[in-house]
Amino acid sequence: MQIYRYPKEVDWAKLTQRPEMNIRSVVPAVQSIMHGVKNEGDQAVLRFTEEFDGLRLSNLRVSDKTISTSQNEVVPPLKQAIGHAFDNIERFHKAQLTDYPELEIEPGVVCWQKDVPIDRVGLYIPGGTAPLFSSVLMLAIPARLAGCPNIYLCTPPDQNGTVHPAILYAARLCGVHEIFAVGGAQAIAALTYGTHSISRVDKIFGPGNRYVTAAKQLATLEGVAIDMPAGPSEVAVIADKQANADFIAADLLSQAEHGQDSQVLLVTDSPELIATVPIAVENQLKSLPRADIARQALENSRLLLMHNIEECVDIVNYYAPEHLIINMPDARQIAQKIRNAGSVFIGSLTPESSGDYASGTNHTLPTSGYARNYSGLNTRSFMKTITYQELSSEGINRLGPSIEVLAENEQLHAHKLAVTLRINAVKENKNEY
Amino acid sequence: MQIYRYPKEVDWAKLTQRPEMNIRSVVPAVQSIMHGVKNEGDQAVLRFTEEFDGLRLSNLRVSDKTISTSQNEVVPPLKQAIGHAFDNIERFHKAQLTDYPELEIEPGVVCWQKDVPIDRVGLYIPGGTAPLFSSVLMLAIPARLAGCPNIYLCTPPDQNGTVHPAILYAARLCGVHEIFAVGGAQAIAALTYGTHSISRVDKIFGPGNRYVTAAKQLATLEGVAIDMPAGPSEVAVIADKQANADFIAADLLSQAEHGQDSQVLLVTDSPELIATVPIAVENQLKSLPRADIARQALENSRLLLMHNIEECVDIVNYYAPEHLIINMPDARQIAQKIRNAGSVFIGSLTPESSGDYASGTNHTLPTSGYARNYSGLNTRSFMKTITYQELSSEGINRLGPSIEVLAENEQLHAHKLAVTLRINAVKENKNEY
């Protein structure tokens, strides 16, 4: 962890530079996977699964029986904890459902909006050493609340060719309709083009490695939407001298243990804190199973000593972190000055892990500075908004003459005619439904 | 216009195929423009303006004086009509601003959301034979309502190297901060990378030709967000035998006159209507200034006779039109069955031109079937949603144990530690801010 004291604004760009996911280098390989799945469907998916996961599967779809059995393979304390997280995530995401009123814009002109679920959505859950059931909750709960009628989940098969019971348990709890033991770019390709086993979807959600990220990018060229651009995970912490260095160390390490390309940033006005945090980090690393990964991530990480808290806020807004922890007594006021961040954790007792798992907020958040222009995942991400308008005879009489002037000045005469014909019909009392 | 009677479902894909904007063929040229502007800034922008627009400009920025003068160059009836549209669009888009309540998810765990304006937004208005002031209103009104502090507008210079007064008038009315006489891919490049004259932005909005569309796609690889993928404009009309064929003809022509790659679709259960509409279209074409463009567009267009209205609804949901006109007495009920559309026009007296100009809804809508997975432009398109959470000592005591279980099962031990340390501190009455 590098320490920088009172950096000049001209150096902020360099100090907040992020480790890059090198997507471009894998694009040719991913293109060839996409191409294969587009042309050969399941056969290609099975072939790539054999090639990359070393598994000959006969079925991609996880059977109902396997899913049922998994319900008994999850220990009760984990079930209870998943249930606790489920309740909170559901509560927060249910509040995001919006009913829009009809608006009488002027007499006889009524407009309104409606959020309509996306028909078919694909959720991707990465593999790895541990089952990421928390990501299942974060993707599938809003999908179900949005009312999506077709929710499919893809996740790489484990070494036995099956899916971890905790994933299956969470997926069933959330109402996922179909689960497929397919990972990597071949999963994204199947969701993009459809195969015999796996339906094509309208939007793909979820995190993944470079191959998955590249495949999602390519999917957007085929008419499929994606949740957001992906990059390595990151946290920024703003703290003052009152902060507990151990809390901060654990928060920084929570992020660092995610992956070697994670980035953590401490921004403070306290020379003491900037000296004590690295010691606390070293101490905690000793007992951390994923210390190797965390150490590599810490090489991308920086402790920045600033002149005052205002400057801390400025550089954080400049950085636009995915996660922002504000560990100060007046964290609430500081939070009001934040313009760019994915999710904000307020006060000394709100670690990032609360939002990663169970406070209720979503943990699928914009990385790589995308907090400047993207929202984190929410229930509306699984819907689209349709607008409606209805004019009565009074409405067309009031609005029509203005539309005629506007259309004429844009030289769009059929636009004008469509209005004129209706105004004339109303004069003659015709066609007024 | 081709007529198809009772097409089988297996043929729907072919019948609803859209004319494609051939983006790929212009990508190399656009890449070279992007590259030039990235490296040479204003100089490259001026050079490309000379090359493509045939104009040697000395300034890219439209001066305050020019903008002020333009206010007197717009005739009062047009000012009045623009004002009418402005009021309605503002009213509908203001209602889209959302205040989210704080939610106590469980005792001591408070979560909330806030929509925060995107800092810098770029609006693109295409050139052409007529000034598209309506697009200025549609982009700039929600940008201003969202509270974006930096709203920039780029539009190609006209033959005198200036911008049409009606564009300048609308832009000032809407509170645009800076206007630049730059068009094409070089405008998008300048907004993406920033130049001496033109600031880099976080998100780019607005329609454009293939070059602009390709440049916007490339911009997304540089950390800039865009409003939505673009394609040729389109309308579908559902009508029954009671519909006035002249209304429908004018609605179809309103879309067809936009451009030769526009697509119009009439879907009806009435054999009479499908016979009378082409005659009405031919009649109206005779007096239409843009008849040549419209005729070309009509070649991409289809009249589909279906067995009943339910089937009309099904094929429309399959097609996912940008604009949908429902011209029937029970249009409201039918509208409730629509799952995929950008904007819906209800009843015989609501032409597409009402929403194109002045009903209040936005006319920047998803094309090319993207109504399946994208919303039209709205005030939230100019904002991002940040989530917040704050745990009290009660909150961490209640939530902490579940997070510990979840983190341990995902093998993320620092995540667990960040909670454990806080639970222990609360036990000892420490650090409870």
Interface residues (C-beta under 8 A of the other chain):
Chain A: P77 L78 Q80 A81 I82 H84 A85 D87 N88 R91 F92 A95 Q96 T98 Y100 P101 L103 I105 E106 V109 C111 Q113 V116 I118 D119 T129 A130 P131 L132 F133 S134 A166 D202 K203 T220 G223 V224 A225 P229 Q242 N244 D246 F247 A250 D251 L253 S254 A256 E257 H258 Q284 S287 L288 P289 R290 A294 M328 P329 A331 R332 A335 I338 R339 N340 A341 G342 S343 V344 F345 I346 G347 S348 L349 T350 P351 E352 S353 S354 G355 D356 Y357 A358 S359 G360 T361 N362 P366 S368 G369 Y370 A371 R372 N373 Y374 S375 G376 N378 K384 T385 I386 T387 Y388 Q389 E390 L391 S392 S393 G395 I396 L399 P401 S402 I403 V405 L406 A407 N409 E410 Q411 L412 H413 A414 H415 K416 L417 A418 V419 L421 R422 A425 V426 K430 N431 E432 Y433
Chain B: P77 L78 Q80 A81 I82 H84 A85 D87 N88 R91 F92 A95 Q96 T98 Y100 P101 L103 I105 E106 V109 C111 Q113 V116 I118 D119 T129 A130 P131 L132 F133 S134 A166 D202 K203 T220 G223 V224 A225 P229 Q242 N244 D246 F247 A250 D251 L253 S254 A256 E257 H258 Q284 S287 L288 P289 R290 A294 M328 P329 A331 R332 A335 I338 R339 N340 A341 G342 S343 V344 F345 I346 G347 S348 L349 T350 P351 E352 S353 S354 G355 D356 Y357 A358 S359 G360 T361 N362 P366 S368 G369 Y370 A371 R372 N373 Y374 S375 G376 N378 K384 T385 I386 T387 Y388 Q389 E390 L391 S392 S393 G395 I396 L399 P401 S402 I403 V405 L406 A407 N409 E410 Q411 L412 H413 A414 H415 K416 L417 A418 V419 L421 R422 A425 V426 K430 N431 E432 Y433
